[in-house]
């Protein structure tokens, strides 16, 4: 087979595969659409303003393009040399210089006035009905309701797309890489202030349908706001390259009616109370291992892998690790303080029981056989002081 036939057949096969993928693809509710060319459908005043300014500037740009190139092509055609025209010779024209200075200035001012109003409005986070702190982790989001209805609710939001879909062993769902175990829940038609920060590297909290994008920077506190006007589920993403699993930390926001939001708050608080652990309880090793395996899968497996082998050159193996196989104090210190200059961040946000459980699990998993396997929560409690 010659090279031309090979290229032609390859192009045909690729075209058929692409057509098939598009034909079977479906729009994600509250997220990207198949063949989407424009911005996400707006559900906030901020997003609608962004649509308007985008189209306004595009119309002005198109008008300038048409005017300039029309004049240019007309001049080229009308005054071409084949028709006997000779180039004009002049040094300067005060009128032209005034025109090409004043007209662009007026255009810029015309765009700057509405844009400035919108930017000022986007930065006004005062008088919020609900304030939520969003913390970026490698690679998940943590939410803490700081003020308003729901104050005190805290949870982590982690990707739930099955590994089989990610590895291509199962068909991808409509919400592929955009589904989480605990979405951020807010009431409709209420001003929501989102305070952003990060625990390790720079992340970015972005929901296109809200017209919101705010960087989350370690050691700094930034904020933004939105007021969703339509009940539904909306998808966003970390918009700052933050490491190998950057694509695996989506943002999901559920906008509920005032009544449904109040019910969610009540249910969430009851669930938190039910899940609260007795600080004086002495756990058995089997209990800690069972819980630790779940904590490890949700927080550690992304870097150290389910096998504990890690990623050479990036994330150290826990299987056979001297830290994991040594005294518990060393591993406790790493979990509570992290390691400066590495991707290992602090996990102080986890409860003492969860930390004790994951310590017990990793110390007895794979090929690790230290002298002391089990770690009780009280050891974490003491180490925090």
C-alpha positions in Angstrom: 0.0 0.0 0.0 1.5 3.4 -1.0 1.6 6.3 1.4 -1.2 8.2 -0.2 -3.7 5.4 0.1 -2.6 4.8 3.7 -3.2 8.4 4.6 -6.5 8.5 2.8 -7.8 5.3 4.6 -6.5 6.6 8.0 -8.3 9.9 7.5 -11.5 8.1 6.5 -11.3 5.9 9.6 -10.6 8.8 11.9 -13.5 10.7 10.3 -15.9 7.8 10.8 -14.7 7.4 14.5 -15.2 11.1 15.2 -18.6 11.1 13.6 -19.6 8.1 15.6 -18.4 9.7 18.8 -20.3 12.9 18.1 -23.4 11.0 17.1 -23.6 9.0 20.3 -22.5 11.9 22.6 -25.0 13.7 24.7 -25.1 17.1 26.3 -24.1 17.2 30.0 -26.9 18.7 32.1 -25.5 21.9 33.6 -22.2 21.4 31.8 -20.6 21.4 28.3 -22.7 20.6 25.2 -21.8 18.6 22.2 -20.4 20.9 19.4 -20.7 23.9 21.8 -19.2 27.0 20.2 -20.4 29.8 22.5 -20.0 30.4 26.2 -22.0 28.3 28.7 -25.7 29.2 29.1 -25.8 31.9 31.8 -27.8 31.4 35.0 -26.5 34.5 36.9 -26.5 38.2 36.2 -22.7 38.2 36.1 -22.7 35.5 33.4 -25.3 37.3 31.3 -23.2 40.5 31.5 -20.2 38.5 30.3 -22.2 37.2 27.3 -23.3 40.8 26.5 -19.8 42.3 26.7 -18.4 39.4 24.7 -20.9 39.9 21.9 -20.6 43.7 22.0 -16.8 43.6 21.6 -17.2 40.9 18.9 -19.6 43.2 16.9 -17.3 46.2 17.2 -14.3 44.0 16.1 -16.2 42.7 13.2 -17.3 46.2 12.2 -13.7 47.4 12.3 -12.5 44.4 10.4 -15.1 44.9 7.6 -14.5 48.7 7.4 -10.7 48.5 7.3 -10.4 45.6 4.9 -13.1 47.0 2.6 -11.3 50.3 2.3 -8.0 48.5 1.8 -9.3 46.1 -0.9 -11.2 48.9 -2.6 -8.0 51.0 -2.7 -6.0 48.1 -4.1 -8.5 47.4 -6.8 -9.4 51.0 -7.7 -5.9 52.4 -7.7 -3.9 49.5 -9.1 -0.9 50.2 -11.3 -2.4 48.4 -14.3 -5.0 51.1 -14.5 -2.3 53.8 -14.7 -2.6 55.1 -11.2 0.5 56.5 -9.5 1.1 56.4 -5.8 0.4 59.6 -3.9 3.3 61.3 -2.3 2.8 63.3 0.9 4.6 63.8 4.1 1.9 64.0 6.7 -1.8 64.8 7.1 -3.0 66.4 10.4 -6.6 65.4 9.7 -5.8 61.7 9.2 -3.7 61.7 12.4 -6.5 63.3 14.4 -9.0 60.8 13.0 -7.0 57.7 13.6 -6.3 58.9 17.2 -9.8 60.1 18.2 -11.8 57.2 16.7 -9.9 54.4 18.4 -10.0 56.4 21.7 -13.8 56.7 21.5 -14.1 53.0 20.7 -12.0 52.0 23.6 -13.9 54.3 26.0 -17.2 52.9 24.6 -16.0 49.3 25.5 -14.3 50.3 28.8 -17.4 52.0 30.4 -19.6 48.9 30.6 -16.7 46.5 31.2 -15.5 48.6 34.2 -19.0 48.5 35.7 -19.1 44.8 35.3 -15.7 44.2 36.9 -16.6 46.4 39.9 -19.9 44.5 40.3 -18.1 41.1 40.1 -15.7 42.2 42.9 -18.5 43.3 45.3 -18.8 40.4 47.7 -20.5 42.3 50.4 -23.9 41.5 52.0 -23.7 37.8 51.1 -26.5 35.5 52.3 -24.2 32.5 52.5 -20.4 32.4 52.7 -18.5 29.2 51.7 -14.8 28.6 51.9 -13.5 26.5 49.0 -10.0 24.9 49.6 -8.2 23.3 46.7 -6.2 20.1 47.4 -4.3 17.8 45.2 -6.8 16.7 43.9 -10.2 17.5 45.4 -12.1 20.4 46.8 -12.9 21.0 50.5 -16.0 23.1 51.4 -16.7 24.9 54.7 -19.9 26.9 55.3 -18.7 29.9 57.2 -21.7 32.2 57.5 -25.4 32.0 56.8 -27.8 29.1 56.7 -25.6 25.9 56.8 -22.9 27.5 59.0 -20.6 24.8 60.4 -21.1 22.2 57.6 -17.8 20.9 56.3 -17.0 18.2 53.7 -14.6 17.1 51.0 -15.8 16.8 47.3 -14.0 14.1 45.4 -14.3 12.7 41.9 -16.5 9.6 41.7 -16.0 8.6 38.0 -15.1 4.9 38.1 -11.5 3.9 37.2 -12.9 1.5 34.6 -14.3 4.5 32.7 -11.0 6.5 33.0 -9.0 3.5 31.8 -11.4 2.8 28.9 -12.7 -0.5 30.2 -16.3 0.8 30.5 -18.4 3.2 28.4 -18.0 6.8 29.6 -21.1 8.3 31.3 -22.6 11.7 30.3 -21.0 13.2 33.4 -17.6 11.6 32.8 -14.9 13.3 35.0 -17.6 15.8 36.2 -19.2 13.9 39.0 -18.4 14.1 42.7 -19.5 12.4 45.9 -20.4 15.6 47.7 -21.5 18.6 45.6 -21.6 22.2 46.9 -25.2 22.9 47.7 -26.6 26.5 47.6 -30.1 28.1 47.7 -31.5 29.7 44.5 -31.7 33.5 44.2 -29.3 34.1 47.2 -26.0 35.8 47.1 -23.3 33.2 47.7 -19.8 34.4 48.6 -17.0 31.9 47.8 -13.7 32.4 49.7 -10.9 30.5 47.9 -7.6 29.3 49.1 -5.4 26.2 48.6 -3.5 23.7 50.7 -0.6 22.8 48.4 -0.4 24.4 44.9 -2.4 27.0 43.0 -5.9 25.8 41.9 -8.7 27.8 40.4 -12.5 27.5 41.2 -14.5 28.0 38.0 -18.1 27.4 37.1 -18.8 28.7 33.5 -22.6 28.9 33.9 -22.1 31.3 36.9 -19.5 33.4 35.1 -17.2 32.8 38.0 -13.4 31.9 38.1 -11.2 32.7 41.1 -7.7 31.4 41.7 -7.1 29.5 45.0 -3.5 30.3 46.2 -1.7 28.7 49.2 -1.3 31.3 52.0 -3.7 33.7 50.4 -7.5 34.3 50.6 -9.4 35.4 47.5 -13.1 35.7 47.1 -15.9 35.9 44.5 -19.7 35.6 44.4 -22.7 34.5 42.4 -26.4 34.5 42.6 -27.9 31.5 40.7 -31.3 32.3 39.3 -32.3 28.8 38.2 -32.6 25.5 40.1 -30.4 22.7 38.8 -26.9 21.1 38.8 -24.0 23.0 37.3 -20.5 21.7 36.5 -17.2 23.4 36.7 -13.5 22.5 36.9 -10.2 23.5 38.4 -8.9 25.9 35.8 -5.3 26.1 36.9 -2.8 23.3 36.0 -2.1 21.8 39.4 -0.4 18.5 38.9 -0.9 15.1 37.3 -4.6 14.7 38.4 -5.6 18.3 37.5 -8.3 16.8 35.2 -9.7 14.8 38.1 -10.9 17.6 40.5 -14.3 18.8 39.1 -16.7 21.2 40.7 -20.3 20.4 41.0 -22.8 22.9 42.4 -26.4 22.0 43.2 -28.8 25.0 43.3 -31.9 24.2 45.3 -35.1 26.0 46.3 -35.1 27.7 49.7 -37.2 24.8 51.1 -35.1 22.1 49.7 -31.9 23.8 50.8 -33.2 24.1 54.4 -34.0 20.3 54.3 -30.5 19.6 52.9 -28.9 21.6 55.7 -30.9 19.8 58.4 -30.1 16.4 56.9 -26.4 17.3 56.6 -26.1 18.4 60.2 -27.9 15.2 61.4 -25.5 13.1 59.3 -22.5 15.0 60.7 -23.7 14.3 64.3 -24.3 10.7 63.5 -20.9 10.3 62.0 -19.2 12.1 64.8 -16.7 9.8 66.6 -16.4 9.3 70.3 -12.9 10.7 71.1 -12.6 8.3 74.0 -13.4 5.2 72.0 -10.7 2.6 71.7 -10.9 1.1 68.2 -10.0 -2.5 67.1 -7.5 -3.0 64.4 -10.1 -4.5 62.1 -12.3 -1.4 62.5 -9.4 0.9 61.7 -8.2 -1.1 58.7 -11.7 -1.2 57.2 -12.1 2.6 57.6 -8.5 3.3 56.7 -8.9 1.6 53.3 -11.7 3.9 52.4 -9.8 7.0 53.6 -6.7 5.9 51.6 -8.8 5.4 48.4 -10.3 8.9 48.7 -7.2 10.8 49.7 -4.0 8.9 49.0 -4.4 6.5 46.1 -4.3 9.3 43.5 -0.6 9.8 44.2 0.6 6.6 45.9 -1.6 4.3 43.8 -3.9 1.6 45.2 -0.9 -0.8 45.2 1.1 1.5 47.4 3.9 1.5 44.7 3.8 5.3 44.1 5.0 6.9 40.9 8.9 6.8 40.5 10.4 10.2 40.5 7.2 11.9 41.6 5.4 10.2 44.5 7.3 7.8 46.8 6.1 4.2 47.4 4.4 3.4 50.7 5.0 -0.3 50.2 8.4 -0.8 51.9 8.7 2.8 53.0 11.0 3.4 56.0 8.6 6.1 57.3 5.6 3.8 57.2 7.6 0.9 58.6 9.2 3.0 61.4 7.7 4.4 64.6 4.2 5.9 64.2 5.4 9.4 65.3 7.3 9.9 62.1 4.3 9.1 59.9 2.0 11.1 62.1 4.3 14.2 61.6 4.2 13.8 57.8 0.4 13.6 57.7 -0.1 16.6 60.0 2.6 18.8 58.6 3.3 17.6 55.1 6.7 17.9 53.6 8.0 21.2 52.3 9.2 21.3 48.8 7.3 18.1 47.8 3.8 17.3 46.7 3.1 15.9 50.1 0.6 18.3 51.7 -0.7 18.4 55.2 -3.9 16.4 55.9 -4.8 18.1 59.2 -8.3 18.7 57.7 -9.1 15.0 58.3 -10.4 13.8 61.6 -8.1 12.1 64.2 -10.1 8.8 63.6 -9.6 9.0 59.8 -5.9 9.7 60.2 -5.4 6.9 62.7 -7.4 4.6 60.4 -5.3 5.4 57.3 -2.1 5.1 59.3 -3.2 1.6 60.6 -4.2 0.5 57.1 -0.9 1.6 55.4 1.3 0.2 58.1 -0.3 -3.3 57.7 -0.9 -3.2 54.0 1.1 -4.7 51.1 4.5 -5.8 52.4 4.7 -3.5 55.4 5.2 -5.2 58.8 6.3 -2.7 61.4 6.6 -3.5 65.1 3.5 -1.3 65.8 0.8 -1.5 63.2 -2.2 -0.1 65.0 -2.5 3.7 65.8 -5.3 5.0 68.0 -7.0 8.4 67.4 -5.7 9.7 70.8 -2.2 9.6 69.4 -3.2 12.0 66.7 -5.0 14.2 69.2 -1.9 14.4 71.3 0.3 15.2 68.3 -1.9 18.1 67.2 -1.2 19.9 70.5 
